[in-house]
């Protein structure tokens, strides 16, 4: 089959697009408003950008009917800070609860009965039960046009200035135990998935040391290789 998104002519009972770019990691973004109100919300339009230095991005469309920016976007751009809490299978119900469209004055973390703990370098608190956190300083934002006023996507990019990893998810060889963490990811429709299988596939070809360093995210090792 072939269809043009602009025409929405796929002829299927459900739009397939969000089941094509999968799985998508979920950025569970915590921010604090100018008034000191904590906001916590998951975003599946989320990923890392580079690693030397590391950047993280998330994108959210507007509130339905109003076109107002999501609270996470507003808070991150207003205060210049946000934190990313790793979404896990164990925390799936709380993540789903914090995905609701709620007024800015509502603290989603309190609603989900989540303990929040301070960050070291940013004001946004972290979800205590999450095993990994990224503290981020605002770098830039941009708006992607939508087909309706409330479908504009606001992209926020932050520079990662601090990383927290819980000791019990670090294996003896120094790697993260992803199978223990079980990161949560979005598919399409109402579907999610989690990481429960890992396989290794080393790179080959020329400049192998540089490629290995890049895949591992080791800038110092890359410099040594060159």
N, C-alpha and C positions, 0 to 999 in steps of 0.2 A: 504494500500500500504506500501511498504518498499523500501528504496533506500539507497545506500552507497554514501555519499558525495564525496569520493575519485573518484568514478566511474561516478558521475553526471548522474546516470541512473534513475532519477525520472520519466522521460517520460512526464513531464508537460511542457506547453509552457513557464512557468516562474518558476524560482528557488523558492521553497517555504520556504527556510530556514529563511530568514529575516522576514517572517510572522509568525514564530513559537515562537520566543523569543520576545514577545510583551506585552504591549507597552514599548518602551525604552525611558527613559528620555533623553532629549537633553542637553548636556553641551555646552553652547555658550562660547567658550574659547577666552579670550583676553590675548595677550602677547605683549612684546616689544622686538625687535631684539637688538643685540649688537650695531647696528647702530642707534637705536632709532626709528625704524619704527614700528608702531602699526599694529598688525595682529589680525583679528577677524574671527573666523570660528566655525560652529556648528559641534558637534560630537555626534552621537547617540550611539556609543560604550562608554557609560559614566555612572558612578554611584558613590554612596558613599561607603566607606569602613570603617565600624566601626563608633563609635561616641565618644569614650573616650580614646584618643582624636579623633576628626573626620578627616578622610582622604577622598579625592576625586580622582577619576581616569578617564582618557580618553584615548582612543586608536584610532590611525589613521593609515591607510595603506599608502603606498608610493605614490609619484606622478606617474601617468601612464607613461610608456615607459622609465622613467629615473631611478626609484628606489630611488630617493632622499626622505628624510624624509619630512613630511608636516612641514610647517613653524611653526605651533603651537608647535609641538614636538621639533623642533630645538631650538626655542626661550626659551621654558620652561626649557630645559636641559642646554642650554648655560647660561641663566641668573639666573636660580634657582627660578623662580617665574612665576605665572600665576593667572588669575582671572576667575571665573565662573560666567556668567550672566544667570539668569534664563530665559529660552526660553518660551514665552507665545504666545497664539493664536493671540493677538493683534499685535505682532511683527513678525508674520509668514512670511510676504513678505520680510522684511529686513533680516530675518534669512536665507531664501532661497537665497537671493542675495549674502550673505556673504559665501555661500557654494561653490562658484565657484573655479575652479583651476586657480589661478592667480599667477603672479611672486611675489617673496618676497618683491619687492620694492613697491607693491601696498597696500595701506591702505584700507582694506575692509570697515571699519567703515565710512571713508570719502565717499567711493563709494556709500554706502547705506544711506548717509546723516544722520548718527546717531551722536548725541551729546555724547561725551565721557567725563567722569569726573574722577578726581584722586582717587586712592585708598589711604588708610591710611598707610598700612604696606608693600605694594609691589608696584613696579613701573608700573605694567600693569594697564591701566585705565579700567573703568567700563562703560557699556552702561547705560546712564542716564535713559532711558525709561524702563529699566528692573527693576522689583520691588524687586528683591533679588539678592545679590551678595555674592560670597565666595572668599576671598583673600587666596591664597595658596602659600606655600613654597615647592619647589621641594624636594621630599623624595627619589624616586628611579625610574628607568625605566627598561624595558626589551623588548626584541624583540621576537615576535612569528613567527616562520617560515611560509612562504607561499608557494604555489605551483608554483609561478613565482617570479622573482626577485623584481617586483614592487607590490607584494601582501604581503610583510612582514608587520606585524602589530607592531607598536611601542606603547607600553603602558607606560603612564606617571602617577605616583602617587604623589600627593601633600598633605601635611598636611595643614588643614584649620586653618589659624591663625586669620582670621577676618570674621565676618558675618555682612552684611548690610541688613536690612529689612525695606522697606518703611512703614511709620506709617499707611497709609490708608489701608494696607492689613492685619493689625492685628485687630482681632475682640475684643469686650469688654471682652471676657473670656480669652484673652491672646493667643489664637490660631491663626495660619495663616488662612486667608480666601482663601482657595484654589479655591473655586468656583469663587471668584472675580479675582484671579490671572490667572486662566485657563492655567496651564502649558501645553506646547506643547510636544507631544511625537511622536516617529517614529513607523510606522508599516512596512510592507514590500512594495515592488514595489515602486510606487510614492505616497504612502498613509501615512497620518498622522492622529493623533487623538488629542483630548484635554480633560482635566478633566472637566466634567460638571455634575457629579454625585458623591456624597460621602455618604457612609453608615458606621455605627459604629458596631463593633463586638468585645466586650470585651473578653479577654482571660479567661480561666478556668483552673482547675486542681491544683496540688500542687505548692508551691513556688509562689503563685499568685502575691505577692508584687514585687518580683524580676522580674517576667515576665512583669508586668505592667511597671516597671521602664525601662526595656530593650526595650519594644515596643515604649515607649515614648522618649527613648534616654535620660534618667535622671540618670546619674551615682551617683549623691548624694543621690537620693531617693533609688537607689538600695543598696547603702552602708548602709542606715538607715534600710532597710528591712532585712539585714543580721545581 
